[in-house]
Amino acid sequence: MPQKMTPAARSLNPALKLGWFSTGRGEGSMGLLNAALEAIDSGLLRATIEFVFCNREQGEAEGSDAFIARVRARRIPLITFSSRKFREGHGRRPWSELRRPFDLAALELLNGYRADASVAAGYMLIAPELCKLYRMINLHPALPDGPIGTWQQVIWELIEKRAAASGAMVNVVTEEVDAGPVLSFCRFPIRGPDFDGLWSQSSSTPLDELKSLGESQPLFAAIRRAGLLRERPLLVSTLVELAGRRLLLTHPPANPTDLTRSVEAAIGK
């Protein structure tokens, strides 16, 4: 598990100033924010959240309303800017045409807010301009050399290839989705006592038939649970490394930092 800073280290390293970008759709977004706040409150993470930017406004959805309420309860500066209303106000043009205009309008609202690093946690938009000014990181539910795509696509590819392991990584946000330099990762097995029976049950079933069962398919669901269990501690461990200046967004490592040991310790494995 990441270690708290000594007083000497604290004097040399000022608290990491964080920005936070999220759509705040549901439990995942809330959980990532809460994990960071708990790490800050406990002293594990020497950081402050300078602002939260949410691309939904109060009243748009139950999940984002709860997220907004949580941010306000913590008295963190909050900027809300509805991407849905922005698109409606621009003739519902394709979002691919509106990404840059939306970002430029968002930057006007964010004028004066600064951060050493920003977290895109459940932020459902590509941010071609925002990521230039705010050095962003985000989670991707695969190993650095693993499948690309959504978490659903990743898991189905793991099953198709009968993979032995999966993981999650934290990468720098760029204009191209999930293509930025990788800062850190963790690895976990998808074989062994918790998985072998599920692999056996699925082995004689064609992949298309497994996919027809959707996210409730037992092997799929088990891999998803194992990944979700590790995403929050991986993000926190990465932020701790950034706060200790052992990882630098300005100089991403040539070889991503393996934080498996810290993550497994955090979940009690």
C-alpha positions as CSV (number, residue, x, y, z in Angstrom):
1,M,0.0,0.0,0.0
2,P,1.3,3.5,-0.7
3,Q,3.1,5.1,2.2
4,K,2.2,8.4,3.8
5,M,4.7,11.2,3.4
6,T,7.2,11.9,6.1
7,P,7.4,15.5,7.4
8,A,10.6,16.1,5.5
9,A,9.1,14.9,2.3
10,R,6.0,17.1,2.9
11,S,8.3,20.2,3.2
12,L,9.9,19.4,-0.2
13,N,6.7,18.5,-2.0
14,P,3.7,20.9,-1.8
15,A,0.3,19.3,-2.0
16,L,-0.7,18.2,-5.5
17,K,-3.4,20.5,-6.9
18,L,-6.0,18.4,-8.7
19,G,-8.7,19.2,-11.2
20,W,-11.6,16.7,-11.6
21,F,-13.7,16.2,-14.8
22,S,-16.7,13.9,-14.7
23,T,-20.1,13.4,-16.2
24,G,-21.1,12.0,-12.8
25,R,-23.5,9.4,-14.3
26,G,-23.6,6.9,-11.4
27,E,-21.9,4.8,-8.8
28,G,-18.6,4.5,-10.7
29,S,-18.0,8.2,-11.0
30,M,-19.1,8.8,-7.4
31,G,-16.9,6.0,-6.2
32,L,-13.7,7.3,-7.8
33,L,-14.3,10.8,-6.4
34,N,-15.0,9.4,-2.9
35,A,-11.9,7.2,-3.1
36,A,-9.7,10.3,-3.8
37,L,-11.4,12.3,-1.0
38,E,-11.0,9.5,1.5
39,A,-7.3,9.2,0.6
40,I,-6.9,12.9,1.1
41,D,-8.8,12.9,4.4
42,S,-6.7,10.0,5.7
43,G,-3.4,11.7,4.8
44,L,-2.5,9.0,2.4
45,L,-2.8,11.4,-0.6
46,R,-1.3,14.9,-0.1
47,A,-3.5,16.8,-2.5
48,T,-6.3,19.2,-2.8
49,I,-9.2,19.1,-5.4
50,E,-9.1,22.7,-6.7
51,F,-12.3,22.3,-8.8
52,V,-14.7,19.8,-10.3
53,F,-16.1,20.2,-13.8
54,C,-19.3,18.4,-14.7
55,N,-20.8,18.4,-18.2
56,R,-24.3,18.0,-16.7
57,E,-26.3,20.5,-14.7
58,Q,-28.6,20.0,-11.8
59,G,-31.9,18.3,-12.8
60,E,-30.6,16.4,-15.9
61,A,-30.2,13.0,-14.3
62,E,-30.5,11.3,-10.9
63,G,-26.9,10.1,-10.9
64,S,-25.3,13.4,-11.8
65,D,-27.6,15.2,-9.3
66,A,-26.2,13.0,-6.5
67,F,-22.6,13.6,-7.8
68,I,-23.2,17.4,-7.8
69,A,-24.7,17.3,-4.3
70,R,-21.6,15.4,-3.1
71,V,-19.2,18.0,-4.6
72,R,-21.2,20.9,-3.1
73,A,-21.3,19.1,0.3
74,R,-17.5,19.1,0.3
75,R,-17.5,22.7,-0.7
76,I,-15.3,22.1,-3.7
77,P,-15.5,24.7,-6.4
78,L,-18.0,23.3,-9.0
79,I,-18.4,24.2,-12.6
80,T,-21.4,22.7,-14.4
81,F,-21.9,23.1,-18.2
82,S,-24.4,20.9,-19.9
83,S,-23.1,19.3,-23.0
84,R,-26.7,18.2,-23.9
85,K,-28.0,21.8,-23.8
86,F,-24.9,22.9,-25.7
87,R,-25.7,20.5,-28.5
88,E,-29.4,21.4,-28.5
89,G,-28.3,25.1,-28.8
90,H,-26.2,24.2,-31.8
91,G,-28.9,22.5,-33.9
92,R,-28.1,19.0,-32.6
93,R,-25.1,18.8,-34.9
94,P,-23.0,15.7,-34.7
95,W,-20.9,15.8,-31.5
96,S,-17.7,15.2,-33.6
97,E,-18.3,18.8,-34.9
98,L,-19.0,20.3,-31.5
99,R,-16.1,18.8,-29.4
100,R,-13.8,21.8,-29.9
101,P,-16.4,24.5,-29.7
102,F,-17.7,22.9,-26.4
103,D,-14.2,22.7,-25.0
104,L,-13.4,26.3,-25.9
105,A,-16.7,27.4,-24.2
106,A,-15.7,25.3,-21.2
107,L,-12.3,26.9,-21.0
108,E,-13.9,30.3,-20.6
109,L,-15.8,29.0,-17.6
110,L,-12.7,27.4,-16.2
111,N,-10.6,30.6,-16.6
112,G,-8.6,31.1,-13.4
113,Y,-8.8,27.5,-12.3
114,R,-5.4,25.8,-12.3
115,A,-4.2,22.3,-11.4
116,D,-1.0,20.3,-11.4
117,A,-2.9,17.3,-12.7
118,S,-6.5,16.6,-13.6
119,V,-8.5,13.4,-13.4
120,A,-11.1,12.5,-16.1
121,A,-13.2,10.0,-14.0
122,G,-16.3,9.0,-15.8
123,Y,-16.0,11.9,-18.1
124,M,-17.9,10.8,-21.2
125,L,-16.6,13.3,-23.7
126,I,-13.4,13.5,-25.8
127,A,-11.7,16.7,-24.7
128,P,-9.4,17.8,-27.5
129,E,-8.8,21.4,-26.1
130,L,-9.3,20.8,-22.4
131,C,-6.5,18.1,-22.3
132,K,-4.1,20.6,-23.8
133,L,-4.4,23.0,-20.9
134,Y,-5.3,20.6,-18.1
135,R,-2.9,17.6,-17.9
136,M,-5.4,14.8,-17.6
137,I,-5.2,11.2,-16.6
138,N,-7.9,8.5,-16.9
139,L,-8.5,4.8,-16.3
140,H,-8.6,2.2,-19.0
141,P,-9.7,-1.3,-17.9
142,A,-6.9,-3.3,-19.6
143,L,-3.2,-3.9,-19.4
144,P,-0.9,-1.6,-21.4
145,D,-0.5,-4.4,-24.0
146,G,-4.1,-5.6,-23.7
147,P,-7.3,-5.0,-25.6
148,I,-8.5,-1.6,-26.6
149,G,-12.0,-0.2,-26.7
150,T,-14.8,0.0,-24.1
151,W,-14.7,-2.2,-21.0
152,Q,-17.3,-4.5,-22.6
153,Q,-15.1,-4.9,-25.7
154,V,-12.1,-5.5,-23.6
155,I,-13.7,-8.4,-21.6
156,W,-15.2,-10.1,-24.6
157,E,-11.7,-10.0,-26.3
158,L,-10.2,-11.5,-23.2
159,I,-12.7,-14.3,-23.3
160,E,-12.3,-14.9,-27.0
161,K,-8.5,-15.1,-26.6
162,R,-8.8,-17.2,-23.4
163,A,-6.5,-14.9,-21.6
164,A,-4.8,-15.7,-18.4
165,A,-4.6,-12.2,-16.9
166,S,-6.1,-8.8,-17.2
167,G,-5.6,-5.5,-15.5
168,A,-6.2,-1.8,-15.5
169,M,-4.0,1.2,-16.4
170,V,-3.8,5.0,-16.0
171,N,-2.8,6.9,-19.0
172,V,-2.4,10.5,-20.0
173,V,-5.4,11.9,-21.9
174,T,-4.8,13.0,-25.5
175,E,-7.0,13.9,-28.4
176,E,-7.0,10.2,-29.4
177,V,-8.9,8.0,-27.1
178,D,-6.8,5.8,-24.8
179,A,-3.7,6.5,-26.9
180,G,-1.8,8.6,-24.5
181,P,1.4,7.5,-22.6
182,V,0.7,5.0,-19.8
183,L,1.7,6.1,-16.3
184,S,0.8,3.0,-14.3
185,F,-1.0,-0.3,-14.3
186,C,-2.0,-3.2,-12.2
187,R,-2.4,-6.9,-13.2
188,F,-4.6,-9.6,-11.9
189,P,-5.2,-13.3,-12.9
190,I,-8.4,-14.4,-14.5
191,R,-7.5,-18.0,-14.0
192,G,-7.4,-20.0,-10.7
193,P,-10.0,-21.0,-8.2
194,D,-12.3,-18.0,-8.7
195,F,-12.3,-18.4,-12.5
196,D,-11.5,-21.9,-13.6
197,G,-15.0,-23.3,-13.2
198,L,-16.4,-20.4,-15.2
199,W,-14.0,-20.9,-18.0
200,S,-15.0,-24.6,-18.1
201,Q,-18.7,-23.7,-18.2
202,S,-18.0,-21.4,-21.2
203,S,-15.5,-23.4,-23.1
204,S,-18.0,-25.3,-25.4
205,T,-20.2,-22.3,-26.1
206,P,-19.6,-20.2,-29.2
207,L,-18.6,-16.6,-28.4
208,D,-21.6,-15.1,-30.2
209,E,-23.9,-17.2,-27.9
210,L,-22.0,-16.0,-24.8
211,K,-22.3,-12.4,-26.0
212,S,-26.1,-12.9,-26.4
213,L,-26.2,-13.3,-22.6
214,G,-24.7,-9.9,-22.2
215,E,-23.0,-8.6,-19.0
216,S,-24.8,-11.2,-16.9
217,Q,-22.8,-14.0,-18.5
218,P,-21.0,-15.5,-15.4
219,L,-17.4,-15.4,-16.7
220,F,-17.9,-11.9,-18.1
221,A,-19.4,-10.7,-14.8
222,A,-16.5,-12.2,-12.8
223,I,-13.9,-10.5,-14.9
224,R,-15.7,-7.2,-14.6
225,R,-16.0,-7.5,-10.8
226,A,-12.3,-8.2,-10.5
227,G,-11.4,-5.2,-12.6
228,L,-13.8,-2.8,-10.8
229,L,-12.4,-3.9,-7.4
230,R,-9.0,-2.6,-8.5
231,E,-9.8,0.6,-10.4
232,R,-10.2,2.9,-7.4
233,P,-7.1,1.8,-5.6
234,L,-5.1,2.0,-8.8
235,L,-6.2,5.6,-9.3
236,V,-5.4,6.5,-5.7
237,S,-2.0,4.8,-5.9
238,T,-1.2,6.7,-9.1
239,L,-2.2,10.0,-7.5
240,V,0.0,9.2,-4.5
241,E,2.9,8.6,-6.9
242,L,2.2,11.9,-8.7
243,A,1.9,13.7,-5.3
244,G,5.3,12.3,-4.3
245,R,6.8,13.4,-7.6
246,R,7.8,9.8,-8.3
247,L,5.6,10.0,-11.4
248,L,5.6,13.1,-13.6
249,L,3.0,14.0,-16.1
250,T,5.5,16.2,-17.9
251,H,7.8,13.2,-18.3
252,P,5.8,10.0,-18.5
253,P,7.9,6.9,-17.8
254,A,9.2,4.9,-20.7
255,N,8.1,1.8,-18.9
256,P,4.8,2.2,-17.0
257,T,5.0,1.8,-13.2
258,D,3.6,-1.5,-11.9
259,L,1.4,-0.7,-8.9
260,T,0.0,-4.2,-8.6
261,R,1.5,-4.7,-5.1
262,S,-0.1,-1.5,-3.8
263,V,-3.4,-2.3,-5.3
264,E,-3.6,-5.8,-4.0
265,A,-2.6,-4.6,-0.6
266,A,-5.4,-2.0,-0.7
267,I,-8.0,-4.7,-1.4
268,G,-6.6,-7.1,1.1
269,K,-5.2,-9.7,-1.3
